[in-house]
Amino acid sequence: MARQTSRSKPNRVRGENSDSGLGFEPDPGADWRHFEELELSPYLEAALEEFGAHGYHGGSVRAIANRVGVTLPTLYYHHGSKQDLLVTLLMGSMHDILVRCRHALAESGDQPEDQVAHIVECFTLYMTHRRRLAFLDGEVRNLEPENRERYIAQRNELSVMLRNVVEDGIADGVFHTPHPAEAVRAVVSMCQAVAVWYRPEGPLSEAEVAQRYVALALDILVFRRDGQ
């Protein structure tokens, strides 16, 4: 039986129907590099602002309701708790990352280095364009156990996607890292950290940051083809 690898892509992007409607943006399709301005509901926008300013524990449901200009019962009618607001923000953001990265991988071709480049570019672009949402990943420690388990399972899918590609590249002799598991963790952590420091008014555009991180990722994986 032929080995199933990340290069054996189906005609349909994996998961595109199973979790549709759970994110905050339309499925970008092949246009995964393009980001429209994100429009959250007033409740989620207020929660995102409150958590960003004061953290999950420091933020209050009353302050979120005040930001929207509604009473507490009205807020609780739409979101039953502060935990529900955090879960919705984190899960919606992770859904959108995964949908984009699946499209990026699907159009990357058969070379492992191109597949890594597309995944890392996509992930980094998300960290820059959606940095307020991406920054919330640090609040995962405040999720209740069942919610944390659900979120981490989704987050791990991105690592598995990248690890499968890296294993293909090692088998093909184009990646030469002696520590593939640690290398993948390093690449994912490196990309996640972009949301902490990136500012659009800085010297680099989102696309320039993404391309630099692609080069760094390939260096971490010790990429070289024969003759290089």
Order of alpha helices (4+ residues) and beta strands (2+ residues): alpha-alpha-alpha-alpha-alpha-alpha-alpha-alpha-alpha-alpha
